[in-house]
């Protein structure tokens, strides 16, 4: 049988992406990619975070196109199933995997050299290990979650960021009825955290952002949050309006945002640290001890959070359909990621690669990227 020739946007990790044609063997399990949502991690990997060329894209939605018998038994889905694919391809044998904490498996831990969907080298196997391609190779250790067919492409693409937000805002932060919640940063995950807080029934939701993010703050307002500018670092407006805050989800993780969070939290408040701005910060112990605060770091999401996110999206109760979607073709991936790194990317935080969009005029270099095999 002939291999399937697949169009893929291959990134070198040094700011360069070219569309190449890769061969996918007929005898392997595969997903026909519907969408691949762009995350801030993709921007970092594209600009200098890949050891070898790879196909980026780790928030992948698609339809199972073919399964081997072994993979069908392991994955628990059938050909034709529409699914969300998590980025974690764990070993399946370590203590973390056995406890269903596969997001912490050493083989996917970025701090110890692990790899995930969207960064596995293109020189390995078919090379089709990221969402920015027409097909994704599947294996027994992938984690997939069935999605209802009635979800639009735009809403389905929110599955994994919303799952992160459910894990961070509700499961870790404790957002719920009577709680006053603040989300710092109206980006991709910040907007999703607002939607999760709304779904939890929080008493009030505030989103903090800079003047430069004014349009994204208005998108958060449409979801049910009160936007506040953070340029001056003054938290009195929030405290005057809602009183001491119960939960702060910091999607930025800079010294300034951590200080802002600690200044807002009331007694027994919870600071959820979800962002890494690239600069370590000292957390002042005075506010933590005085108000008996809890500081929790988060990484990814639990399987429960994925299932809950799918339930919320299926019920139409997130409001995320009001956030505009900016679709990209494969040819536009490199240019857009470079623009995002420079701070000149699309206004909306919901940027989605559709590998089946018609090709735009190709202005990228035509020379294929070398892959180490």
KAPE-V112562 format. One record per backbone hydrogen bond with DSSP energy under -0.5 kcal/mol. CO is the residue of the C=O (numbers start at 1). NH is the residue of the N-H. E is the energy in kcal/mol with one decimal. If there is no record, write none. Layout:
co=CO nh=NH e=E
co=CO nh=NH e=E
This chain:
co=4 nh=6 e=-0.6
co=4 nh=24 e=-3.3
co=6 nh=22 e=-3.1
co=7 nh=134 e=-2.2
co=8 nh=10 e=-0.8
co=8 nh=20 e=-3.2
co=9 nh=11 e=-0.5
co=9 nh=56 e=-0.5
co=10 nh=18 e=-2.3
co=11 nh=54 e=-2.5
co=16 nh=12 e=-2.5
co=18 nh=10 e=-3.0
co=18 nh=20 e=-0.5
co=20 nh=8 e=-2.6
co=20 nh=22 e=-0.6
co=22 nh=6 e=-3.4
co=22 nh=24 e=-0.5
co=23 nh=25 e=-0.6
co=24 nh=4 e=-3.3
co=25 nh=28 e=-1.0
co=29 nh=138 e=-2.1
co=30 nh=65 e=-2.3
co=30 nh=66 e=-1.7
co=31 nh=33 e=-0.8
co=31 nh=136 e=-2.3
co=32 nh=63 e=-2.2
co=35 nh=61 e=-2.5
co=36 nh=353 e=-2.6
co=37 nh=59 e=-0.5
co=39 nh=42 e=-1.0
co=39 nh=43 e=-1.1
co=40 nh=44 e=-1.9
co=41 nh=45 e=-2.9
co=42 nh=46 e=-2.6
co=43 nh=47 e=-1.7
co=44 nh=48 e=-1.0
co=44 nh=49 e=-0.6
co=45 nh=48 e=-0.5
co=45 nh=49 e=-1.4
co=45 nh=50 e=-0.7
co=46 nh=15 e=-2.7
co=53 nh=122 e=-2.9
co=54 nh=11 e=-3.1
co=54 nh=56 e=-0.7
co=56 nh=132 e=-2.4
co=57 nh=131 e=-2.2
co=58 nh=60 e=-0.5
co=59 nh=37 e=-2.1
co=60 nh=85 e=-2.8
co=61 nh=34 e=-2.9
co=61 nh=35 e=-1.9
co=62 nh=83 e=-3.0
co=63 nh=32 e=-2.9
co=64 nh=80 e=-2.7
co=66 nh=30 e=-2.3
co=68 nh=72 e=-2.5
co=69 nh=73 e=-1.9
co=70 nh=74 e=-2.0
co=71 nh=75 e=-2.9
co=72 nh=76 e=-1.8
co=78 nh=81 e=-2.1
co=81 nh=64 e=-2.9
co=81 nh=83 e=-0.5
co=82 nh=147 e=-3.2
co=83 nh=62 e=-2.3
co=84 nh=86 e=-0.6
co=84 nh=145 e=-2.1
co=85 nh=60 e=-1.0
co=87 nh=89 e=-0.7
co=87 nh=117 e=-2.4
co=88 nh=90 e=-0.7
co=94 nh=98 e=-2.4
co=95 nh=99 e=-1.5
co=96 nh=101 e=-3.2
co=97 nh=100 e=-1.7
co=101 nh=104 e=-2.5
co=102 nh=105 e=-1.5
co=105 nh=108 e=-2.0
co=105 nh=109 e=-0.6
co=106 nh=109 e=-0.6
co=107 nh=115 e=-2.5
co=108 nh=110 e=-0.7
co=109 nh=112 e=-1.5
co=109 nh=114 e=-3.1
co=110 nh=113 e=-0.9
co=116 nh=119 e=-1.8
co=116 nh=120 e=-0.7
co=120 nh=55 e=-0.6
co=121 nh=124 e=-1.6
co=123 nh=125 e=-0.6
co=124 nh=127 e=-1.8
co=127 nh=129 e=-1.8
co=128 nh=137 e=-2.8
co=129 nh=118 e=-2.4
co=131 nh=133 e=-1.9
co=132 nh=9 e=-2.8
co=134 nh=33 e=-2.0
co=136 nh=31 e=-2.5
co=139 nh=142 e=-1.6
co=141 nh=90 e=-0.5
co=142 nh=144 e=-0.6
co=143 nh=86 e=-2.8
co=145 nh=84 e=-2.3
co=148 nh=151 e=-1.0
co=152 nh=156 e=-2.8
co=153 nh=157 e=-1.8
co=155 nh=158 e=-1.8
co=156 nh=159 e=-1.9
co=158 nh=162 e=-2.7
co=159 nh=163 e=-2.0
co=160 nh=164 e=-2.5
co=161 nh=165 e=-2.1
co=162 nh=166 e=-2.6
co=163 nh=167 e=-2.3
co=164 nh=168 e=-2.7
co=165 nh=169 e=-3.1
co=165 nh=170 e=-0.6
co=166 nh=170 e=-1.3
co=166 nh=171 e=-2.5
co=167 nh=172 e=-2.0
co=168 nh=173 e=-1.4
co=169 nh=175 e=-2.2
co=170 nh=174 e=-1.3
co=176 nh=179 e=-2.2
co=176 nh=203 e=-0.6
co=179 nh=181 e=-0.6
co=179 nh=203 e=-1.5
co=179 nh=204 e=-1.5
co=180 nh=246 e=-1.9
co=180 nh=247 e=-2.0
co=181 nh=206 e=-2.4
co=182 nh=249 e=-2.7
co=183 nh=185 e=-0.7
co=183 nh=208 e=-2.7
co=184 nh=251 e=-1.9
co=187 nh=191 e=-2.9
co=188 nh=192 e=-1.3
co=189 nh=193 e=-2.4
co=190 nh=194 e=-1.8
co=191 nh=195 e=-2.0
co=192 nh=196 e=-2.2
co=193 nh=197 e=-2.5
co=194 nh=198 e=-2.5
co=195 nh=199 e=-2.3
co=196 nh=200 e=-1.6
co=197 nh=201 e=-0.6
co=197 nh=202 e=-1.8
co=198 nh=201 e=-1.3
co=200 nh=177 e=-0.5
co=201 nh=178 e=-0.5
co=204 nh=181 e=-2.7
co=205 nh=226 e=-2.7
co=206 nh=183 e=-3.1
co=207 nh=228 e=-2.4
co=208 nh=185 e=-2.9
co=209 nh=230 e=-1.9
co=210 nh=213 e=-1.8
co=211 nh=214 e=-1.7
co=213 nh=217 e=-2.4
co=214 nh=218 e=-1.7
co=215 nh=219 e=-1.4
co=216 nh=220 e=-2.0
co=217 nh=221 e=-1.9
co=218 nh=222 e=-1.8
co=219 nh=223 e=-0.8
co=220 nh=223 e=-0.5
co=220 nh=224 e=-0.8
co=220 nh=225 e=-2.0
co=221 nh=224 e=-1.1
co=225 nh=227 e=-0.6
co=226 nh=207 e=-2.0
co=228 nh=209 e=-1.9
co=230 nh=233 e=-1.4
co=233 nh=235 e=-0.6
co=235 nh=239 e=-2.2
co=236 nh=240 e=-3.0
co=237 nh=241 e=-1.2
co=238 nh=242 e=-2.8
co=238 nh=243 e=-0.6
co=239 nh=243 e=-1.5
co=245 nh=266 e=-2.9
co=246 nh=270 e=-2.5
co=247 nh=182 e=-2.6
co=248 nh=250 e=-0.7
co=248 nh=272 e=-3.2
co=249 nh=184 e=-2.8
co=249 nh=251 e=-0.8
co=250 nh=274 e=-2.4
co=250 nh=275 e=-1.3
co=253 nh=277 e=-1.0
co=254 nh=258 e=-2.3
co=255 nh=259 e=-2.0
co=256 nh=260 e=-2.2
co=257 nh=261 e=-2.3
co=258 nh=262 e=-2.4
co=259 nh=263 e=-1.7
co=260 nh=264 e=-1.0
co=261 nh=264 e=-0.8
co=261 nh=265 e=-1.6
co=264 nh=245 e=-2.4
co=266 nh=269 e=-2.1
co=269 nh=294 e=-2.4
co=270 nh=248 e=-2.4
co=270 nh=272 e=-0.6
co=271 nh=273 e=-0.7
co=271 nh=296 e=-3.0
co=272 nh=250 e=-2.8
co=272 nh=274 e=-0.9
co=273 nh=298 e=-1.8
co=281 nh=283 e=-0.5
co=282 nh=284 e=-0.7
co=284 nh=288 e=-0.8
co=285 nh=289 e=-2.9
co=286 nh=290 e=-3.0
co=287 nh=291 e=-2.2
co=288 nh=292 e=-0.5
co=288 nh=293 e=-2.1
co=289 nh=292 e=-0.6
co=291 nh=268 e=-3.2
co=294 nh=271 e=-3.1
co=294 nh=296 e=-0.5
co=296 nh=273 e=-3.2
co=302 nh=306 e=-1.4
co=303 nh=307 e=-2.1
co=304 nh=308 e=-2.4
co=305 nh=309 e=-2.3
co=306 nh=310 e=-2.2
co=307 nh=311 e=-2.0
co=308 nh=312 e=-2.3
co=309 nh=313 e=-2.5
co=310 nh=314 e=-2.7
co=311 nh=315 e=-1.8
co=312 nh=316 e=-0.6
co=312 nh=317 e=-1.9
co=313 nh=316 e=-1.0
co=319 nh=322 e=-2.0
co=320 nh=323 e=-1.7
co=322 nh=324 e=-0.6
co=324 nh=350 e=-0.5
co=325 nh=327 e=-0.7
co=326 nh=352 e=-2.4
co=328 nh=354 e=-3.0
co=329 nh=332 e=-1.1
co=330 nh=333 e=-1.2
co=332 nh=336 e=-2.2
co=333 nh=337 e=-2.5
co=334 nh=338 e=-2.2
co=335 nh=339 e=-2.0
co=336 nh=340 e=-2.6
co=337 nh=341 e=-2.0
co=338 nh=342 e=-1.5
co=339 nh=344 e=-3.2
co=339 nh=345 e=-0.5
co=340 nh=343 e=-1.0
co=349 nh=351 e=-1.2
co=350 nh=326 e=-2.7
co=350 nh=352 e=-0.5
co=351 nh=38 e=-3.4
co=352 nh=328 e=-2.5
co=352 nh=354 e=-0.5
co=353 nh=36 e=-1.7
co=353 nh=355 e=-0.6
co=354 nh=357 e=-2.0
co=361 nh=363 e=-0.7
co=371 nh=373 e=-0.7
